Amino acid sequence: MVVQASCKYTGYKLSCLTIHPHESYHSEPLIFGTGSADENTSNRITLWSLDTNKLGAFDALQSLCVAPHESGDVLDIQFLASSSAVLAASSSGIVSVYQYNYLGENMINLTRQAQSSVLFSVNGRPAPVTGVSLQDDNVAAVGDTGDVAVFPFTRVHEKLVPTRVLSDPDGCALNGVSFSTPSQIVTVNHAGRMRVWDLRQPGNQSVRAVKSQPNILATSSYAGVVDVWDVRFEDAPLRSVVISESPVWDVRFHPTRNSQMVCCSEDGSASLLDFDPYQKYPQGGFVPEQTRVDGDEMVLGCDTLLESGGIGLSAIDTRRGVAIAIADNHAVYVVGGLE
């Protein structure tokens, strides 16, 4: 299935990755961003260009620009395509906004424009912001304290000031956040518990999603399991699939194919999963690589994108027929042929 691959060594530890959401023409480079968390060098936000027509060539993957991130490790980044900006979550408890401008062919300028105050703290000391998500003019950030900070985002240069803070009733660190609708956010905590929050409701309660707006989400876990959820039924996942004996650090849905997602693991493997969460599954819910069953018993199929090499993969994303992953050996890996 995988026909092409590229690799780029960066020389510093990469911590997070996201592909620009704009679906450009295949003749145009794919833009993605990475953040770093390195004890030995200054941390940074980097924007990259990937020519998907030149996979395997030494110049297929190029660094476009680098901006220093002086506020701790970068734990999550997200593009704000409408504002030509990048949001960065930090281990120092803040969220920063970087704006990029195109200066010419293959040239981008990236500068920090604004940041929040410390959003989360424990005993007066900043606590990490572990994830950010955005929807229209709203941003949600989650942290190690089990809190969710929600704030508006209208202009790149304005300071980010939370208008609402919610707390996970379990009192457990939150690892991820995503908007399911403009007025609802979904969080997952360290214990694997998913919660849906309705921002239209007052108070500090988590609620179920509106049943007329179903949404399928996926989470990964330290146990090597990928869970597929329907936010209408948050008490238990629809499917729990064992991917690896090592932690699965990241899982992302394909942007245009709702039945596909990619994931990566501490053991160095990356997989493409193909599933229908509402089909009947045999006991166990998992079939080895490249195995499919026709008819009513369609099961999850798994194609290996990168073989387990003992070097952990910490993040992965997919778009336009390629998957991009970052590894503990300071490298960016790209595999193609997913379409």
C-alpha positions in Angstrom: 0.0 0.0 0.0 2.7 2.5 1.0 4.7 3.3 -2.1 6.9 6.3 -1.1 8.6 7.6 2.0 10.7 10.6 3.2 12.6 11.3 6.4 14.2 14.5 7.8 16.5 14.7 10.8 16.0 17.9 12.8 18.6 17.7 15.6 16.2 18.4 18.4 13.3 16.6 20.2 9.9 17.1 18.6 6.8 17.0 20.7 3.7 17.8 18.6 2.6 18.0 15.0 -0.4 19.3 13.0 -1.1 19.7 9.3 -2.5 22.9 8.0 -6.3 22.3 7.5 -6.5 24.1 4.1 -7.1 21.6 1.4 -4.9 23.0 -1.3 -4.4 21.6 -4.8 -2.1 18.6 -5.1 0.3 20.7 -7.1 0.9 22.9 -4.1 3.1 22.0 -1.1 1.5 20.7 2.0 2.1 22.9 5.1 2.5 21.5 8.6 3.8 22.7 11.9 5.8 21.1 14.7 6.7 22.1 18.3 9.7 21.0 20.4 10.4 19.9 23.9 14.1 19.6 24.3 16.2 20.0 27.5 19.4 20.7 25.6 18.3 23.4 23.1 15.9 26.3 22.9 12.4 25.2 22.1 10.8 26.3 18.9 7.8 26.3 16.5 8.7 25.2 13.0 6.6 25.4 9.8 7.4 22.9 7.1 6.6 22.4 3.4 6.1 19.0 1.9 6.0 18.5 -1.9 3.8 15.4 -2.1 4.8 14.9 -5.7 8.4 14.4 -4.8 8.2 11.9 -1.9 11.4 10.0 -1.6 13.5 12.9 -2.9 16.0 14.6 -0.6 14.2 18.0 -1.1 10.6 16.8 -0.7 10.5 18.1 2.9 11.8 21.6 3.7 11.8 23.8 6.8 10.2 27.1 5.9 10.7 29.1 9.1 11.5 28.8 12.8 10.3 30.9 15.7 11.7 30.6 19.3 9.3 29.4 22.0 10.7 30.7 25.2 7.9 29.7 27.5 8.7 26.0 28.2 8.0 22.9 26.1 5.5 23.0 23.3 2.8 20.4 24.1 0.3 21.1 21.4 -0.2 23.3 18.3 -3.1 24.1 16.1 -3.5 26.3 13.0 -6.0 29.1 12.9 -6.3 29.2 9.1 -8.6 32.2 9.0 -6.1 34.4 10.9 -2.8 33.0 9.4 -1.9 32.1 13.0 -0.7 29.1 15.1 -1.8 28.4 18.7 0.8 26.8 21.0 0.1 25.1 24.3 3.0 25.3 26.8 4.3 23.4 29.8 4.6 26.8 31.5 0.8 27.0 31.7 0.2 29.5 28.9 -1.1 29.6 25.3 0.8 31.6 22.8 -0.3 33.0 19.4 2.2 33.0 16.5 1.3 34.8 13.2 2.8 33.8 9.9 3.2 35.9 6.7 4.2 34.8 3.2 7.2 36.7 2.0 7.6 35.0 -1.3 8.1 31.6 -2.8 9.0 29.0 -0.1 9.5 31.9 2.5 7.4 32.5 5.6 7.9 34.8 8.5 6.7 33.5 11.9 6.5 35.7 15.0 4.8 35.5 18.4 2.0 38.1 18.7 0.2 37.4 22.0 -0.1 35.1 24.9 -2.4 34.3 27.7 -1.6 34.6 31.4 -0.9 31.4 33.3 -4.1 29.4 32.8 -3.5 26.6 35.3 -1.5 26.3 38.5 -0.9 24.0 41.5 0.2 25.5 44.8 1.0 28.8 43.1 3.2 27.1 40.4 2.2 27.0 36.7 0.8 23.7 35.5 1.1 22.5 31.9 -1.5 23.2 29.2 -1.7 19.8 27.6 -4.0 20.5 24.6 -5.9 23.2 22.7 -8.8 23.2 20.3 -10.5 25.9 18.3 -13.9 26.4 16.7 -14.8 29.7 14.9 -13.9 32.4 17.4 -13.6 30.2 20.5 -10.5 28.4 22.0 -10.5 25.7 24.6 -7.4 24.7 26.5 -7.0 21.8 29.0 -4.3 21.1 31.6 -2.7 18.9 34.1 -5.0 20.3 36.8 -8.1 18.8 35.2 -9.5 22.2 34.3 -10.8 23.6 30.9 -10.3 27.2 30.1 -12.5 28.7 27.3 -11.7 32.1 25.8 -12.7 34.1 22.7 -10.2 34.6 19.9 -11.0 37.6 17.6 -7.7 39.3 16.9 -4.2 37.9 16.7 -2.7 40.8 18.8 -5.2 40.6 21.6 -4.3 38.9 24.9 -6.1 35.6 25.5 -8.3 36.1 28.6 -10.5 33.1 29.7 -14.2 33.8 30.1 -15.0 30.5 31.6 -13.1 27.8 33.5 -14.6 24.3 33.9 -13.3 21.5 36.2 -13.3 17.7 35.5 -15.3 16.1 38.4 -12.8 13.3 38.5 -10.1 15.7 39.5 -7.8 14.0 36.9 -5.3 15.5 34.5 -6.8 16.2 31.1 -4.9 15.0 28.1 -6.9 16.2 25.1 -9.7 18.5 24.0 -11.8 18.9 20.8 -14.9 20.9 19.8 -17.6 18.5 18.6 -19.9 21.4 17.7 -19.5 25.2 18.1 -21.1 25.0 21.5 -19.8 21.7 22.7 -16.4 20.4 23.7 -15.1 16.9 24.4 -12.3 16.2 26.9 -10.5 13.0 27.8 -8.6 12.6 31.1 -5.6 10.6 32.3 -7.9 7.8 33.4 -9.4 7.4 29.9 -12.7 9.1 30.8 -14.4 11.1 28.1 -16.7 14.0 29.0 -18.9 16.2 26.8 -19.4 19.9 27.9 -22.3 22.1 26.7 -21.0 25.7 26.7 -24.6 27.0 26.4 -25.3 25.7 29.9 -24.4 27.7 33.1 -22.4 26.2 35.9 -19.7 23.5 35.9 -21.4 20.4 34.7 -20.6 18.0 31.9 -23.6 16.9 29.8 -24.3 14.6 27.0 -24.4 15.8 23.4 -27.6 16.6 21.7 -28.8 13.3 20.0 -29.6 15.0 16.7 -25.9 15.9 16.4 -24.0 12.6 16.6 -20.2 12.8 16.4 -17.6 10.1 16.3 -14.3 10.7 18.2 -11.3 8.6 18.8 -8.9 8.5 21.7 -5.6 6.6 22.3 -4.2 5.3 25.6 -1.1 4.2 27.5 -2.5 0.7 27.4 -2.0 0.5 23.6 -5.7 0.8 22.9 -7.6 3.1 20.5 -11.2 3.8 21.6 -13.9 5.0 19.2 -16.7 7.0 20.8 -20.1 8.4 19.9 -20.5 11.5 22.0 -24.2 10.7 22.5 -23.1 7.8 24.7 -20.2 9.0 26.7 -20.3 6.3 29.4 -18.3 3.7 27.3 -16.6 3.6 23.8 -18.3 2.0 20.8 -15.1 0.0 20.1 -11.8 -0.6 21.9 -9.1 -1.9 19.7 -5.7 -3.2 20.9 -3.1 -1.7 18.5 0.1 -2.3 20.4 1.6 -3.6 23.6 3.1 -0.1 24.0 1.3 3.2 24.6 -0.5 4.7 21.6 0.4 8.4 21.7 -1.7 9.9 19.0 -4.7 9.1 16.7 -6.1 11.3 14.0 -9.1 10.8 11.6 -8.6 11.2 7.9 -9.9 14.6 7.0 -12.2 13.4 4.2 -12.7 9.7 4.9 -14.7 9.3 8.1 -14.0 5.6 8.3 -10.2 5.9 8.3 -7.7 7.1 10.9 -4.0 6.9 11.6 -2.3 6.2 14.9 1.3 5.9 16.2 2.9 4.1 19.1 5.8 4.1 21.6 7.2 1.0 19.9 7.8 3.0 16.7 4.9 1.7 14.6 2.3 3.7 12.7 -1.0 2.2 11.4 -3.8 3.1 9.1 -7.1 1.9 10.5 -10.3 1.3 8.5 -13.5 0.8 10.3 -17.2 1.2 10.6 -18.1 1.8 14.3 -21.7 0.6 13.9 -21.0 -2.7 12.0 -21.0 -5.9 13.9 -17.6 -7.0 15.1 -16.4 -10.5 16.0 -15.4 -11.1 19.6 -12.2 -9.2 20.3 -12.9 -6.5 17.8 -9.5 -6.7 16.1 -8.3 -8.5 13.0 -4.6 -8.7 12.1 -3.0 -6.4 9.4 -4.7 -6.1 6.0 -7.5 -8.5 6.9 -11.1 -7.6 5.9 -14.4 -9.5 6.0 -17.2 -8.7 3.6 -20.9 -8.2 4.3 -22.5 -7.6 7.7 -19.3 -8.7 9.5 -17.0 -5.9 8.2 -14.3 -5.6 10.8 -11.5 -3.1 11.5 -8.6 -3.5 9.0 -5.1 -2.3 9.9 -2.3 -1.5 7.5 1.2 -0.9 8.9 2.6 2.4 7.7 5.8 2.2 9.7 7.2 -1.0 11.2 8.0 -1.1 14.9 11.6 0.0 15.2 12.0 0.6 18.9 12.1 4.4 18.4 8.9 5.9 19.7 6.6 7.9 17.5 4.9 10.7 19.5 2.5 12.3 17.1 0.9 11.7 13.6 -1.4 13.4 11.2 -2.7 12.7 7.7 -3.9 14.6 4.7 -3.9 14.4 0.9 -2.7 10.8 0.8 0.2 11.1 3.2 0.8 10.5 6.9 3.4 12.6 8.7 4.8 11.4 12.1 7.5 12.7 14.5 9.9 10.4 16.4 12.0 10.3 19.5 15.1 10.2 17.3 14.5 13.9 16.3 13.2 12.9 12.9 10.1 13.7 10.8 8.8 10.7 8.8 6.4 10.9 5.8 4.7 8.0 4.1 2.6 8.2 1.0 0.2 6.1 -1.1 -2.7 6.2 1.4 -5.2 7.1 -1.3 
